[in-house]
Amino acid sequence: MTEAMVDISGLTKSFNGHVVLDHIDLQLQRGTTTAVVGASGCGKTTLLRLIAGFETPGEGTVTIDGREVASPQRAVPPHRRSVGYVAQDGALFPHLTVGQNIAYGIRGEGRDTVRRRVGELLETVSLDPSFADRRPDQLSGGQQQRVALARALARQPVLMLLDEPFSALDTGLRATTRKVVAGLLADAGVTSLLVTHDQEEALSIADQVAVMRDGRFTQVGSPQHVYREPHDRFTAEFLGDSITMPCVVASGIAECAIGRVPVRADDGPGTLLLRPEQLVAKVVTDDGELDRVGKVLAVEFLGHDVLLTIDPAGEIEPIIVRQNSLEPPAIDAKVRIEVVGNGVVFT
């Protein structure tokens, strides 16, 4: 593997005796996006502030592009770290125009050069150069975030830090804006670190996901790996809906209330975890095939999907199945639950 663009090693930070970050290790590869996801107060923003230079670590180091910028003995000033920072609300200067906000990040250039660069940066974030004369309060929330990104890009950073940049936007605009921003960062080849409490956001735009709990990472890996093969129940349940039930594993097969599920686990008792989209409920039409048949208790229409609440055969709580909404089973229908893919077992 090539040398990481950003190497965070043993990073620790305390405030008034309270440990906020506890020996964090994380590597960011050049040109990739990493998402740190966790609940409010788990240490995500403190991590960004340490990387940006707004705080000094108690232990550990931060190295950016081969240069150590932070340790207990060393603190390179924020403006000398080649780091861009986009805050939750964009933090645009309300008394300046869009063009003046972006130009704030451009130093030592003539007026014509600055005007040209502002126009180029607006086009980079998919805004017309005419936006340069508008005030921030004349922009939508999504447009403000794009301007904040343009201002951060004006410094030509090697690393972009994004602190919950989409959380203040409404649901539809949030999805659109994050897709646009992810594309812009990828096109610019900028290494980026996003912190968010939104699991869907982290999984959808990141190359690498780091799940944080109480100042530590519970797991770091690709979105697919962390979602499909979580190391513990916290990671599994934090990243999305899950279904758990007792099981007994023998020779790579977990025997449980809904049948036999392939797993990669040692023999013995445990707890089986599955995702709702792994389950398929098929209506039983033959009264002679009633072994392990469940009953549909509720059908929740979500548009493209439905959530089925099913009372399975066996002594477990009702489970949720997510499937296509075109022809869902009716309430009270008898169904057999089939499993797609492998399950995960915790002991």
C-alpha atoms as one frame of an Amber mdcrd trajectory, in Angstrom:
protein
   0.000   0.000   0.000   1.232   3.509  -0.824   2.088   5.963   1.933  -1.022
   7.561   3.373  -1.728  11.237   2.638  -2.831  11.642   6.267  -1.517   9.496
   9.114  -3.118   9.873  12.542  -1.331   7.853  15.210  -2.225   7.406  18.877
  -4.164  10.680  18.955  -5.508  11.491  22.416  -7.295  14.566  23.754  -8.795
  15.359  27.162 -10.756  18.328  28.455 -10.812  18.948  32.217  -9.768  15.372
  32.894 -12.399  13.887  30.570 -10.936  11.791  27.741 -12.637  12.798  24.477
 -10.333  10.958  22.069  -8.528   7.826  23.205  -5.493   6.748  21.139  -7.032
   7.166  17.690  -5.288   5.614  14.675  -6.473   6.422  11.139  -4.914   6.605
   7.681  -6.379   8.497   4.720  -5.214   7.505   1.249  -4.577  10.233  -1.306
  -7.672  11.337  -3.246 -10.127   9.328  -1.141 -13.013  10.288   1.125 -13.191
   8.919   4.665 -16.308   9.316   6.808 -16.148   9.218  10.608 -19.630   8.351
  11.820 -20.886   8.328  15.387 -23.423   9.758  17.794 -23.269  13.351  19.009
 -20.563  13.850  21.626 -18.458  10.834  20.653 -15.412  12.938  19.659 -15.855
  13.443  15.896 -15.548  17.231  15.809 -12.632  17.197  18.263 -10.800  14.924
  15.825 -11.316  17.465  13.023 -10.193  20.351  15.236  -6.977  18.517  16.112
  -6.229  17.844  12.445  -7.048  21.444  11.475  -4.826  22.856  14.222  -7.509
  24.413  16.407  -6.583  22.098  19.300  -3.333  20.465  20.481  -3.235  16.712
  21.237  -2.296  15.380  24.646  -0.660  12.387  22.970  -0.096  11.156  19.431
   0.720  12.753  16.096  -0.924  14.026  12.907   1.109  13.808   9.699  -0.144
  15.421   6.475   1.595  14.715   3.162   4.694  13.466   4.936   4.985  16.419
   7.351   4.190  16.136  11.047   1.835  19.009  11.874   0.617  18.096  15.349
   1.976  16.446  18.482   2.205  17.470  22.148   5.493  19.203  21.284   4.664
  20.517  17.819   1.788  22.640  16.534   1.962  23.929  12.965  -0.477  26.893
  12.706  -3.775  26.121  10.911  -3.022  28.418   7.951   0.209  26.523   7.252
  -1.325  23.035   7.170  -2.832  23.158   3.644  -6.173  22.099   5.104  -9.627
  23.301   4.054 -12.481  23.329   6.583 -16.226  23.395   5.862 -18.403  23.833
   8.951 -21.954  22.613   9.531 -23.583  25.923   8.597 -21.038  26.951   5.961
 -19.943  29.899   8.159 -20.023  32.417   5.305 -19.359  36.038   6.175 -22.829
  37.631   5.951 -21.511  41.148   5.245 -19.479  40.020   2.216 -20.650  38.993
  -1.239 -20.196  35.426  -2.474 -17.198  36.557  -4.502 -15.633  38.289  -1.507
 -16.200  35.214   0.648 -14.383  33.023  -1.865 -11.643  35.610  -2.447 -10.933
  35.558   1.296  -9.111  32.268   0.709  -6.975  33.635  -2.130  -3.833  35.421
  -0.990  -1.157  37.429  -2.777  -2.843  37.731  -6.172  -3.856  40.729  -8.296
  -7.477  41.837  -8.633  -7.954  40.376 -12.123  -6.465  37.044 -11.087  -8.704
  36.906  -8.020 -11.809  37.689 -10.109 -10.911  34.946 -12.593 -10.223  32.422
  -9.821 -13.531  33.231  -8.105 -15.377  32.575 -11.382 -13.517  29.299 -11.906
 -14.260  28.143  -8.370 -17.950  28.960  -8.711 -18.063  26.892 -11.884 -16.199
  24.116 -10.069 -19.016  23.896  -7.512 -21.666  24.082 -10.272 -22.712  27.709
  -9.675 -22.816  30.418 -12.334 -20.082  33.099 -11.992 -22.873  35.677 -11.679
 -23.424  34.374  -8.126 -20.278  36.298  -7.136 -22.336  39.480  -6.637 -24.970
  37.897  -4.379 -25.094  37.984  -0.612 -25.202  34.755   1.421 -28.796  35.456
   2.524 -29.860  35.381  -1.138 -28.752  31.759  -1.483 -30.450  28.478  -0.640
 -28.907  26.229   1.989 -27.397  23.979  -0.653 -25.934  26.940  -2.549 -24.389
  28.296   0.659 -22.657  24.989   1.279 -21.278  24.988  -2.271 -19.906  28.501
  -1.756 -18.327  27.393   1.534 -16.701  24.514  -0.350 -15.459  26.902  -3.069
 -13.936  29.172  -0.401 -12.176  26.181   1.178 -10.928  24.993  -2.242  -9.575
  28.489  -3.003  -6.605  27.752  -0.742  -5.808  24.672  -2.852  -5.669  22.376
   0.208  -4.308  18.844   0.104  -6.891  17.850   2.740 -10.541  18.894   3.103
 -12.306  18.584   6.470 -16.113  18.606   6.483 -17.932  18.912   9.811 -21.548
  17.720   9.457 -21.787  19.856   6.271 -25.255  18.714   5.209 -27.095  18.283
   8.502 -28.799  21.694   8.387 -30.382  20.977   4.973 -33.790  19.390   4.465
 -33.915  15.720   3.493 -34.232  16.075  -0.283 -31.658  18.855  -0.569 -29.264
  17.007   1.738 -29.143  13.950  -0.521 -28.654  16.055  -3.657 -26.011  18.340
  -2.150 -23.912  15.549  -0.666 -23.868  13.765  -4.032 -22.732  16.965  -5.770
 -20.059  17.722  -3.160 -18.728  14.151  -3.234 -18.416  14.376  -7.011 -16.664
  17.748  -6.830 -14.115  16.520  -4.312 -13.450  13.388  -6.350 -13.001  15.413
  -9.551 -10.596  17.770  -7.759  -8.599  14.824  -6.409  -8.763  16.240  -2.873
  -8.345  13.913   0.088 -11.281  14.532   2.392 -12.453  13.634   5.882 -16.156
  13.957   6.678 -17.697  13.628  10.127 -21.401  12.871  10.402 -24.003  11.198
  12.591 -25.903  10.130   9.445 -25.137   6.487   8.661 -26.623   6.638   5.164
 -24.508   9.672   4.349 -21.326   7.935   5.496 -22.040   4.723   3.624 -23.101
   6.423   0.382 -20.215   8.820  -0.311 -17.152   7.454   1.512 -14.387   5.154
   0.318 -13.593   4.355   3.947 -15.845   4.450   7.021 -14.682   4.727  10.632
 -17.314   4.104  13.318 -16.631   6.032  16.526 -17.934   5.371  20.019 -16.815
   7.217  23.161 -13.615   8.520  21.582 -12.507   5.251  19.999 -13.025   3.566
  16.663 -14.972   0.322  16.855 -14.200  -0.532  13.218 -12.555   1.010  10.145
 -12.958  -0.317   6.609 -14.822  -0.020   3.339 -18.533   0.833   3.657 -19.500
  -2.586   2.337 -17.225  -4.469   4.721 -18.158  -2.498   7.838 -21.881  -2.807
   7.053 -21.879  -6.476   6.051 -19.233  -7.790   8.469 -19.391  -5.668  11.644
 -17.000  -6.582  14.437 -19.515  -6.048  17.233 -23.198  -5.438  17.896 -22.768
  -1.711  18.450 -21.233  -1.229  15.004 -23.840  -3.466  13.407 -26.820  -1.747
  14.998 -25.452   1.790  14.631 -24.924   1.455  10.879 -28.429   0.272  10.075
 -31.468  -1.785  10.938 -30.678  -5.302  12.046 -32.441  -8.454  13.144 -30.990
 -10.607  15.908 -31.969 -14.006  17.207 -30.382 -16.903  19.119 -28.637 -19.554
  17.049 -26.368 -22.575  17.261 -23.504 -22.838  14.765 -22.256 -26.158  13.412
 -19.903 -26.522  10.427 -20.546 -23.026   9.099 -24.353 -23.181   9.400 -26.354
 -21.236  11.991 -29.551 -23.025  13.026 -32.162 -20.492  14.157 -35.907 -19.856
  14.354 -36.205 -18.978  10.654 -34.064 -21.812   9.324 -30.443 -22.511   8.406
 -28.140 -19.587   7.572 -24.540 -19.802   6.294 -22.054 -17.977   8.549 -18.311
 -17.668   9.124 -18.156 -18.458  12.822 -16.909 -21.063  15.272 -19.223 -23.859
  16.332 -21.421 -23.243  19.355 -24.241 -20.999  20.570 -24.386 -17.322  19.641
 -26.507 -14.450  18.403 -27.230 -14.280  14.677 -27.437 -10.852  13.033 -29.068
 -10.208   9.665 -30.022  -7.051   7.730 -33.711  -6.570   6.777 -32.865  -6.543
   3.059 -31.345 -10.020   3.391 -34.752 -11.509   4.162 -37.387 -12.415   1.602
 -40.939 -13.289   2.671 -42.609 -15.728   0.292 -46.310 -16.476   0.592 -47.065
 -20.104   1.436 -49.917 -21.529  -0.622 -49.551 -25.203   0.254 -51.126 -25.996
   3.628 -48.892 -29.063   3.796 -45.755 -26.869   4.017 -46.303 -25.153   7.341
 -42.914 -25.889   8.897 -41.355 -22.610  10.073 -44.077 -20.474   8.546 -44.700
 -16.986   9.895 -47.614 -14.580   9.789 -47.612 -10.997   8.437 -48.687  -8.634
  11.216 -48.233  -5.274   9.442 -47.274  -3.801   6.069 -45.650  -0.334   5.997
 -45.525   1.242   2.532 -42.362   3.328   1.898 -42.689   3.928  -1.831 -40.156
   1.717  -3.566 -40.019  -0.639  -0.556 -42.324  -2.044   2.098 -41.477  -3.026
   5.651 -43.202  -6.232   6.706 -43.602  -7.031  10.384 -43.701 -10.806  10.643
 -44.399 -13.075  13.577 -42.055 -15.994  12.778 -42.466 -19.581  13.832 -40.379
 -19.950  16.975 -39.908 -18.223  20.283 -38.501 -14.894  19.065 -39.881 -11.383
  18.746 -41.554 -10.251  15.469 -38.983  -9.358  12.811 -38.850  -6.703  10.092
 -38.379  -7.623   6.429 -37.676  -4.978   3.757 -38.627  -5.882   0.195 -39.981
  -4.589  -3.107 -43.350  -2.861  -2.811 -44.909  -4.047  -6.081 -46.704  -7.135
  -4.739 -46.257  -7.325  -0.968 -47.934 -10.045   1.087 -51.200  -9.018   2.721
 -51.720  -8.702   6.456 -52.376 -12.127   8.012 -50.731 -13.893   5.036 -48.687
 -16.985   5.858 -45.089 -16.596   4.692 -41.827 -18.465   4.776 -38.721 -16.333
   5.336 -35.693 -17.023   3.148 -32.239 -15.559   3.758 -29.991 -14.097   1.051
 -26.250 -14.157   1.772 -24.363 -14.878   4.967 -25.260 -13.902   8.496 -22.947
 -12.611  11.227 -22.674 -14.339  14.600 -21.667 -12.705  17.881 -20.833 -14.846
  20.901
